[in-house]
């Protein structure tokens, strides 16, 4: 039975609408551009500068598919968390397990993070890798730009990234005094306060920037068992940055970043089939965003990160050093049977710390004809994880033991060491029209599982033998690009991607505990175009990726999850992104993405079912977005958004699915030089959709975590 029966208009209709709009705009030249100057209210087709390839360059000249979200777009679209980014990037999606402290799965072009091991999609904040699977629910504020890169990036980035990278750049300290404060209130008793301060300490030499955030809201999911909300949230976060430039060619950039997800409630997990849930529990009514659990649970997370970036500039090249240390502690609890039956409760814990050192020697940004980069990377991290399932009243009485006696528990410590040498160069010919890019990365990864133990009622097993594996891989990249003219470029690339192997601590069988590295070969063919007179920008890319030993999440039971290797996976698709300036005050942006990801010969280790040809789990088939924005010189602002997400399967048998759905957002505002006020609504139709689902193992059937319901907010910003 499908998880979602209600369907919206077919994807074909969205494609026809999008392409019709593209054709209309191309034959009716717009009056202005695709980006708006808030001061003048006029639009212009401005160059978008990115640092995705470790140097400042025009995004339209980069031989890679990149989606860029500027600081203005981030504010206009109300992007406040890393989990909001996917709505504005083709072929990118996210799913989460219902609590911010638990792991999230980022997916780009069918390559997915999973529940154990290395993330395939890397998160970078100011050149520092936040690689842990539990680090993808970070609050965002005081952001200058977000760059989302698709495909392997190992020849440019210290920490390897197979599926893509999210590169977040915060606003840097500067010479001018600046200060701002923002307040937001909304339904569900939501409130948010943010502030930033930039000040020079010694003019032209020493600068300081501080930004902070505090927010809270009531839960979106109502628990019918006690009439209270489940998933309330509270966030505290701050960034501090010191920039010291003792000379024109030397800089020290010291950053501190902390955030705490405090006083969060339980997991926002709902039954996928309301009728089955009501039949199993005896409930007489169950609406959207409602469930019934006797145990509420909680969720907490604390993270601290410190980094130092040192840059020394010579006449012909630059030396960059990035040193980072990060620690994180997460704990959460949930109703293990997801129902009002008092069977058992689950508690998850995770503590981690990591250190990394990256050195890069690279050519000057101004050197267009020959660009090069050489790098060294070392990373060392330790992560201790554990889970405990405690007996609730019914099972405690059955076993004649005290309430919340341990039923099942496991823990282990995983150490990871990575060492890499990487580099990439681009040489241009024929008056810089033709570019040839070659890159290479050698990586060695060592994974160790220690202190593993498993406890259940009446028994305890301590594994005295540690598990260890060391792997290495050579990862080449090759690309060609041809600039047909100043506004038209085509390119083709092939790159090898790699994700290290590792261990699942929560299983006794050593054969099931270990999983091998994932290796991919990614092909990309792209076209980047600009029509300045028409104020039109259109980028089109097609891709094909073959993945060997695809790492997948496998549920051995309702309480035991492991990582396992599928034999192979084939992935192909396309992306279309466009932006238009329809008039002096009106702009239109949009995208269409399609991803076909299917398993090869893949026999489930538990059921022995062959999933050959089935769609890969948790990968939407397609997505699309249309964003219409109005801004005039008198301060009036309006924005309308539509996002459309295609069919997503939650099981390898492709029997449990989230049907296609659409999300609609609106925002109205009035903007002045020193202050702004906005009224915004997200998910206007109050659509309930599942982002991840799993078999509960009980009579209630499948359960899953859901996206946010309709939210309404009023925001006021003031700049000093």
C-alpha positions in Angstrom: 0.0 0.0 0.0 1.5 3.4 -0.9 2.3 5.7 2.0 0.7 8.6 0.2 -2.5 8.2 -1.8 -3.3 11.8 -2.7 -1.4 13.0 -5.8 -0.9 16.4 -7.3 -0.5 17.2 -11.0 1.9 15.0 -13.0 5.5 15.9 -13.4 4.9 16.1 -17.2 2.6 19.1 -16.7 5.3 20.8 -14.6 7.9 20.3 -17.3 5.6 21.6 -20.0 4.8 24.7 -17.9 8.4 25.3 -17.2 9.5 25.0 -20.8 6.6 27.0 -22.1 7.7 29.8 -19.8 11.3 29.5 -21.0 10.1 29.8 -24.6 7.8 32.8 -23.9 10.6 34.6 -22.1 13.1 33.9 -24.9 10.8 35.4 -27.6 9.7 38.3 -25.4 13.0 39.9 -24.3 12.8 40.9 -20.6 13.4 44.5 -19.7 16.0 43.8 -17.1 17.8 41.0 -15.3 17.6 38.1 -13.0 19.1 39.6 -9.9 17.7 42.6 -8.1 19.4 45.6 -6.5 17.4 46.3 -3.3 18.5 50.0 -3.3 17.4 50.8 -6.9 14.7 48.1 -7.3 16.2 47.3 -10.7 17.5 44.0 -11.9 20.8 43.2 -13.6 22.5 40.1 -14.9 25.5 40.3 -12.6 28.5 37.9 -12.5 28.2 35.3 -9.7 31.6 34.8 -8.1 32.2 31.5 -6.3 35.1 30.0 -4.4 34.0 26.4 -4.9 37.3 25.6 -6.7 39.4 27.3 -3.9 39.7 30.5 -5.9 37.5 33.4 -6.9 35.9 32.8 -10.4 32.8 33.3 -12.4 30.4 30.4 -11.8 29.6 30.4 -15.5 33.2 29.6 -16.3 33.5 26.6 -13.9 33.6 23.1 -15.4 31.2 21.7 -12.8 27.5 21.9 -12.0 27.2 24.4 -9.1 24.0 25.9 -7.6 24.7 29.2 -5.8 22.5 30.8 -3.2 23.6 34.4 -2.4 23.0 36.2 0.9 20.1 38.0 -0.6 18.5 34.7 -1.8 19.1 33.1 1.6 17.2 36.0 3.2 14.5 36.2 0.6 13.8 32.4 0.7 14.0 32.3 4.6 16.7 29.6 4.6 17.5 29.1 8.3 18.9 25.6 8.5 21.0 23.3 6.4 17.9 21.1 5.9 16.3 24.0 4.0 18.9 24.1 1.3 17.6 21.2 -0.8 14.4 23.0 -1.8 16.5 25.3 -4.1 18.9 22.8 -5.6 18.0 20.3 -8.4 18.5 16.7 -7.7 19.2 17.3 -4.1 17.1 16.1 -1.2 17.3 15.4 2.5 15.6 13.1 4.9 15.9 12.9 8.6 14.9 10.5 11.3 12.6 12.8 13.3 15.0 14.5 15.7 17.7 17.1 15.1 20.2 15.3 17.2 19.9 12.1 15.1 21.6 11.6 11.7 20.3 13.1 8.5 20.6 11.8 5.0 21.7 14.3 2.3 21.4 13.1 -1.2 22.8 14.5 -4.5 22.2 12.8 -7.8 21.4 9.5 -6.2 24.5 9.3 -4.0 23.3 9.3 -0.3 24.6 9.6 3.2 23.5 6.6 5.3 23.3 5.7 8.9 27.0 4.6 9.4 30.3 5.4 7.9 31.4 8.4 6.0 28.9 10.9 4.4 28.9 10.9 0.6 27.9 14.5 0.6 30.3 16.7 2.6 29.4 19.9 4.5 32.0 22.7 4.5 31.7 25.8 6.6 34.5 28.4 5.9 36.8 25.7 4.5 36.3 23.3 7.4 34.7 19.9 6.9 31.7 19.0 9.1 31.8 15.4 7.9 29.9 13.6 10.7 26.5 12.1 9.8 25.1 13.9 12.9 26.3 17.4 11.7 23.7 18.1 9.0 21.1 19.9 11.1 23.0 23.1 11.7 21.3 26.5 12.1 22.3 29.0 9.4 22.8 32.8 10.1 25.1 35.5 9.0 25.8 33.7 5.8 27.4 35.3 2.7 26.9 32.5 0.2 26.0 28.8 -0.2 27.5 26.8 -3.0 26.3 23.3 -3.8 28.7 21.2 -6.0 27.6 18.0 -7.7 29.7 15.0 -8.2 33.2 13.9 -6.8 35.3 16.8 -5.5 38.3 14.9 -4.2 40.9 16.6 -6.4 40.1 20.0 -4.8 38.9 19.4 -1.3 40.9 18.0 1.6 38.2 15.8 3.1 37.0 13.5 0.3 33.5 13.9 -1.1 32.0 11.4 -3.5 28.5 12.7 -4.2 29.0 16.5 -3.8 29.8 19.3 -1.4 27.8 22.0 0.3 30.2 24.9 0.7 28.9 27.5 3.2 30.7 30.8 3.4 29.9 33.1 6.4 30.3 36.8 6.2 33.9 37.9 6.9 35.1 40.6 9.3 35.8 44.0 7.7 37.0 47.5 8.2 33.5 49.1 8.6 31.5 49.1 11.7 28.3 47.2 11.1 25.6 45.8 13.4 22.2 44.2 12.9 19.4 42.6 14.8 16.5 40.4 13.6 13.4 39.3 15.3 10.8 36.7 14.2 7.6 35.4 15.6 5.2 32.8 14.2 2.6 30.2 14.8 3.4 27.2 17.1 4.6 29.9 19.5 7.8 30.2 17.4 10.3 33.0 18.0 13.8 33.8 16.7 16.3 36.5 17.6 19.5 37.0 15.7 22.2 39.6 15.9 25.6 40.4 14.3 28.4 42.8 15.0 31.4 43.7 12.9 34.1 46.1 14.1 37.7 46.9 13.3 40.0 46.6 16.3 43.0 48.0 14.5 42.1 49.7 11.2 43.3 47.7 8.2 45.0 45.1 10.5 42.8 43.5 13.0 39.0 42.8 12.7 36.3 41.1 14.7 32.9 39.7 13.8 30.3 38.2 16.2 26.9 36.7 15.3 24.4 34.8 17.5 21.1 33.2 17.3 18.4 32.1 19.8 15.2 30.4 18.7 12.4 28.1 19.9 9.0 26.8 18.9 6.4 24.3 20.1 6.1 21.0 18.4 4.4 20.4 15.1 3.1 16.9 16.0 0.4 16.4 18.5 0.5 13.4 20.8 -3.1 12.2 21.4 -2.0 10.1 24.3 -1.4 13.1 26.6 -2.7 16.0 24.4 0.8 17.6 24.3 3.2 18.4 21.4 6.0 16.0 20.7 8.7 17.7 18.7 9.3 21.1 20.4 12.7 22.7 19.6 15.1 25.2 21.1 18.3 26.5 19.5 21.3 28.5 20.7 24.2 29.3 18.4 27.0 31.7 17.9 29.9 32.4 15.6 33.0 34.5 16.5 35.7 35.4 14.0 39.0 37.2 14.3 40.9 38.3 11.2 44.5 39.5 11.6 46.4 40.9 8.6 49.9 41.9 9.8 51.0 42.5 6.2 49.6 42.7 2.8 50.5 39.1 2.0 49.8 37.4 5.3 46.5 36.7 7.1 45.3 34.7 10.1 41.6 33.9 10.3 40.5 32.4 13.6 36.9 31.1 13.9 34.8 29.7 16.7 31.4 28.1 16.1 29.1 26.7 18.7 25.5 25.5 18.7 23.2 23.7 21.1 19.9 22.1 20.3 18.4 22.2 23.7 15.1 21.0 25.2 14.0 19.4 22.0 11.1 17.0 22.4 10.8 13.5 20.9 10.9 12.3 17.4 8.3 13.6 14.9 7.4 10.1 13.7 3.9 9.4 12.4 2.1 6.3 11.2 2.2 6.0 7.4 -1.2 4.2 7.3 -3.6 5.9 9.6 -6.3 3.2 9.2 -3.9 0.4 10.2 -2.6 2.5 13.1 -6.2 3.1 14.4 -7.1 -0.5 14.0 -4.0 -1.7 15.9 -4.3 0.9 18.7 -8.1 1.3 19.0 -8.0 5.1 18.3 -11.2 6.5 16.8 -9.7 9.5 15.0 -6.3 10.5 13.7 -5.6 13.6 11.6 -2.5 14.8 9.9 0.4 15.7 12.2 -1.1 13.5 15.0 0.1 10.3 16.6 -0.2 8.5 20.0 2.7 7.4 22.0 2.9 6.7 25.8 6.6 7.7 25.9 7.5 11.2 24.6 11.3 11.2 24.5 13.8 14.0 24.1 16.6 15.2 21.9 19.8 17.2 22.7 22.9 18.1 20.7 26.0 20.2 21.5 28.7 21.1 19.0 31.9 23.2 19.2 34.3 23.9 16.4 37.5 25.9 16.2 39.6 26.6 13.1 42.5 28.6 12.0 43.1 29.6 8.4 46.5 31.0 7.5 47.2 32.4 4.1 50.6 33.6 2.8 50.8 35.1 -0.7 53.9 35.1 -2.9 54.1 36.8 -6.3 53.2 33.6 -8.3 51.3 31.4 -5.8 49.6 31.2 -2.4 50.0 28.9 0.6 46.9 28.1 2.6 46.8 26.2 5.9 43.5 25.1 7.5 43.6 23.6 11.0 40.4 22.5 12.7 39.1 20.8 15.8 35.5 19.9 16.5 33.6 18.0 19.2 30.0 17.0 19.4 27.7 15.2 21.8 24.2 14.0 21.0 21.6 12.2 23.0 18.0 11.3 22.2 15.2 9.0 23.3 12.0 7.8 21.6 9.1 5.5 22.0 10.6 2.3 20.5 7.2 0.8 19.5 5.8 4.2 18.2 2.4 3.5 19.7 0.4 4.0 23.0 1.3 0.5 24.0 3.9 0.6 26.8 6.3 -1.9 25.3 9.8 -0.4 25.2 11.7 2.9 24.8 14.9 3.6 22.9 17.9 5.8 23.8 20.7 6.8 21.4 24.0 8.4 22.3 26.8 9.7 20.2 30.1 11.5 21.2 32.7 12.5 18.7 35.8 14.6 18.3 37.8 15.3 15.2 41.0 17.0 14.1 42.0 17.9 10.6 44.9 19.6 8.9 44.9 20.7 5.3 47.7 22.4 3.3 47.2 23.9 -0.2 49.7 25.5 -2.6 47.8 27.1 -5.4 48.2 29.6 -8.3 47.0 33.1 -8.1 43.3 33.8 -8.8 44.3 36.2 -11.5 46.2 33.5 -13.5 43.5 32.5 -16.0 45.7 30.6 -18.6 47.2 28.2 -16.1 45.5 27.4 -12.8 46.8 24.7 -10.4 46.4 23.5 -6.9 48.4 21.0 -4.8 47.2 19.8 -1.4 47.8 17.5 1.6 45.2 16.4 4.0 45.2 14.5 7.3 42.0 13.8 9.4 41.6 11.9 12.6 38.2 11.3 14.3 36.8 9.2 17.1 33.1 8.5 17.5 31.5 6.5 20.3 27.9 5.4 19.7 25.4 3.4 21.6 21.8 2.5 21.9 19.7 1.1 24.7 16.1 -0.3 24.5 14.5 -0.3 27.9 11.4 -2.3 28.9 8.3 -0.2 29.3 5.5 -1.2 31.7 3.9 -4.0 29.7 7.1 -5.8 28.9 8.6 -5.1 32.4 5.5 -6.8 33.9 5.8 -9.7 31.5 9.4 -10.3 32.4 8.8 -9.5 36.1 11.6 -6.9 36.2 11.7 -3.2 37.3 10.4 -0.6 34.9 12.9 0.5 32.2 15.2 -2.5 32.7 17.5 -2.9 29.7 16.1 -5.2 27.1 18.8 -4.8 24.4 21.8 -2.5 24.2 25.0 -2.2 22.1 27.9 0.3 21.9 31.2 0.7 20.1 34.0 3.2 19.4 34.9 3.9 15.8 38.2 5.5 14.9 38.9 7.0 11.4 42.1 8.2 10.0 42.4 9.7 6.5 45.5 10.8 4.6 45.4 12.2 1.1 47.5 13.9 -1.5 45.5 15.8 -4.1 45.8 18.2 -7.0 44.2 19.7 -10.0 45.4 22.0 -12.9 43.7 23.7 -15.9 45.6 24.8 -18.9 44.0 27.0 -21.5 44.7 27.1 -25.3 43.6 29.1 -28.3 43.3 32.5 -26.6 41.8 30.8 -23.5 38.9 29.3 -25.5 39.8 25.7 -24.8 40.5 24.4 -21.3 42.0 21.1 -20.3 41.7 20.1 -16.7 43.4 17.1 -15.0 43.3 16.1 -11.4 44.4 13.3 -9.2 43.9 12.2 -5.6 45.5 9.4 -3.6 43.7 8.6 -0.4 44.4 6.1 2.3 41.7 5.4 4.9 41.9 3.4 8.1 38.8 2.4 10.1 38.8 0.7 13.5 36.0 -0.6 15.6 36.9 -1.0 19.3 35.2 -1.6 22.7 32.3 -3.3 21.1 29.7 -4.9 23.4 26.2 -6.2 23.3 23.8 -6.7 26.2 20.4 -8.3 26.4 18.2 -9.5 29.2 20.2 -12.2 31.1 23.4 -12.0 28.9 26.3 -9.7 28.0 28.8 -10.1 25.2 32.1 -8.1 25.2 34.0 -8.5 21.9 37.7 -8.5 22.8 39.0 -8.5 19.2 39.0 -5.1 17.5 38.1 -4.9 13.9 40.3 -2.9 11.5 40.5 -2.3 7.8 42.8 -0.1 5.7 42.0 0.8 2.1 43.5 3.1 -0.5 42.3 4.5 -3.8 43.7 6.5 -6.7 41.0 9.0 -7.9 41.6 10.7 -11.3 39.6 13.5 -12.9 39.6 14.8 -16.4 37.6 17.6 -18.0 37.4 19.6 -21.2 35.6 22.9 -21.7 35.2 25.1 -24.7 34.1 28.8 -24.5 32.3 29.3 -27.7 32.0 33.0 -26.9 32.0 35.1 -23.8 28.5 34.0 -22.8 28.4 30.3 -24.0 30.4 27.4 -22.7 30.2 23.7 -23.0 32.1 21.1 -21.0 32.5 17.4 -20.4 34.1 15.7 -17.4 34.8 12.3 -15.8 35.8 11.7 -12.2 36.3 8.8 -9.9 34.6 9.1 -6.5 35.3 7.2 -3.2 33.6 6.7 0.1 35.6 4.8 2.8 34.3 1.5 4.3 33.7 1.0 7.9 31.7 -0.8 10.5 28.2 -1.1 12.0 28.7 -1.5 15.7 25.1 -2.7 16.5 25.5 -6.3 15.2 27.3 -9.3 16.5 28.2 -11.1 13.2 31.6 -9.7 12.0 30.5 -10.5 8.4 27.5 -8.2 8.8 29.4 -5.6 10.8 31.9 -4.7 8.1 31.2 -2.9 4.9 33.5 -2.1 2.0 34.4 1.2 0.4 32.1 2.6 -2.2 33.7 3.6 -5.5 32.0 5.5 -8.4 32.8 6.8 -11.8 30.8 10.0 -12.7 30.4 11.4 -16.2 29.0 14.9 -16.8 28.2 16.9 -19.9 27.1 20.5 -19.5 26.1 23.7 -21.2 26.3 27.1 -19.6 24.7 30.1 -21.3 24.0 33.7 -20.8 22.0 36.2 -22.9 22.8 39.6 -21.4 20.5 41.7 -23.6 17.6 39.4 -22.7 18.8 39.1 -19.1 18.5 35.4 -19.3 20.8 32.7 -17.9 20.2 29.0 -18.6 22.4 26.0 -17.6 21.8 22.4 -18.6 23.7 19.3 -17.6 23.3 15.6 -18.1 25.1 13.0 -15.9 25.7 9.3 -15.5 27.3 7.6 -12.5 28.2 3.9 -12.0 28.7 3.0 -8.4 30.4 -0.2 -7.2 29.7 -1.6 -3.7 26.9 1.0 -3.1 26.5 1.4 0.7 22.9 1.1 1.8 21.0 1.1 5.0 19.6 -2.3 6.0 17.2 -3.1 8.8 17.9 -6.5 10.3 15.1 -6.0 12.8 13.1 -3.2 14.4 16.0 -2.4 16.7 19.1 -3.3 14.6 20.3 -1.3 11.6 23.5 -1.9 9.6 25.3 -0.6 6.6 25.7 -3.1 3.7 27.1 -3.1 0.2 24.9 -3.5 -2.9 26.8 -5.0 -5.8 26.4 -2.0 -8.1 24.1 0.9 -8.8 23.4 2.8 -12.1 22.4 6.5 -11.9 21.6 8.9 -14.7 19.7 12.1 -15.1 19.7 15.8 -16.0 19.4 19.3 -14.5 18.1 22.5 -16.0 18.5 25.8 -14.1 17.4 29.2 -15.4 16.9 32.8 -14.2 15.2 35.7 -16.0 14.6 39.3 -15.5 11.1 39.7 -16.7 10.8 43.4 -16.0 12.7 46.0 -14.1 11.1 44.8 -10.9 10.1 41.2 -11.6 12.4 38.2 -11.8 11.8 34.4 -12.4 14.1 31.6 -11.4 13.5 27.9 -11.6 14.9 24.4 -12.1 14.0 20.9 -13.1 16.0 17.8 -12.0 15.6 14.1 -12.9 17.5 11.2 -11.3 17.1 7.6 -12.2 18.9 5.4 -9.6 18.5 1.7 -9.7 20.1 -1.3 -8.1 22.1 -3.9 -10.0 22.4 -7.5 -8.9 21.6 -7.0 -5.2 20.6 -9.9 -3.0 19.4 -8.9 0.5 21.6 -10.6 3.1 18.6 -11.4 5.3 15.7 -12.1 3.0 17.8 -13.3 0.0 15.5 -11.3 -2.3 17.1 -10.0 -5.4 16.4 -6.2 -5.9 18.0 -6.0 -9.4 16.4 -3.2 -11.4 14.5 -1.7 -8.4 14.8 2.0 -7.6 17.3 3.0 -4.9 15.6 4.0 -1.6 15.0 7.6 -0.5 16.0 9.1 -3.9 13.2 11.2 -5.4 12.7 10.5 -9.1 12.5 14.2 -10.0 12.1 17.7 -8.6 11.3 21.1 -9.8 11.0 24.6 -8.5 9.7 28.0 -9.7 10.4 31.2 -7.8 8.8 34.5 -8.8 10.1 37.6 -7.1 9.0 41.3 -7.1 11.1 44.1 -5.6 10.7 47.8 -6.5 12.6 51.0 -5.6 9.9 52.1 -3.2 10.6 49.1 -0.9 7.8 46.7 -1.8 8.8 43.0 -1.9 6.9 39.9 -2.8 8.0 36.3 -3.5 6.1 33.2 -4.5 7.6 29.7 -4.6 6.5 26.3 -5.8 8.5 23.1 -5.3 7.5 19.8 -6.7 9.0 16.5 -5.6 8.5 13.2 -7.4 8.0 9.6 -6.2 10.3 8.4 -3.5 10.6 4.7 -2.4 11.4 3.8 1.2 12.1 0.1 0.7 14.2 -1.9 -1.7 11.1 -3.8 -2.8 9.6 -0.5 -3.9 6.3 -1.2 -2.2 6.4 1.7 0.3 6.4 5.1 -1.4 5.8 8.8 -0.9 3.7 9.9 -3.9 4.5 13.2 -5.7 3.7 16.3 -3.8 4.0 20.1 -4.1 4.9 22.8 -1.6 3.9 26.4 -1.9 5.5 29.3 -0.1 4.8 33.1 0.0 6.5 36.1 1.4 5.5 39.8 1.4 7.6 42.7 2.8 8.6 46.3 2.9 12.3 47.2 2.8 14.1 50.4 3.7 17.8 51.2 4.0 18.1 50.4 7.7 15.1 48.1 8.3 12.8 45.5 6.8 9.6 43.8 7.7 8.3 40.6 6.2 5.2 38.3 6.5 5.9 34.8 5.3 4.1 31.5 5.0 5.7 28.1 4.3 3.8 25.0 3.0 0.6 27.0 2.4 -1.5 24.0 1.7 -0.4 22.3 4.9 0.7 19.2 3.0 1.8 16.2 5.0 4.7 14.4 3.3 7.1 11.7 4.5 10.8 12.3 4.1 11.8 8.9 5.5 10.0 5.8 6.6 10.7 2.4 8.2 8.9 -0.8 9.2 8.0 -0.6 12.9 8.1 -4.3 13.3 4.7 -4.3 15.0 1.0 -4.3 14.1 1.0 -0.6 13.5 3.0 -1.1 10.2 5.2 1.5 8.7 6.1 4.8 10.4 8.1 7.8 9.2 9.3 11.3 9.8 7.5 14.2 8.1 8.3 17.6 6.7 7.1 20.8 8.4 3.4 21.7 8.3 2.1 25.2 7.4 4.0 27.9 9.3 3.4 31.6 9.3 6.0 34.2 10.5 6.5 37.9 10.9 10.1 39.1 10.7 11.6 42.5 11.5 15.3 43.3 10.8 17.2 46.5 11.8 20.7 47.5 10.6 22.8 50.1 12.4 
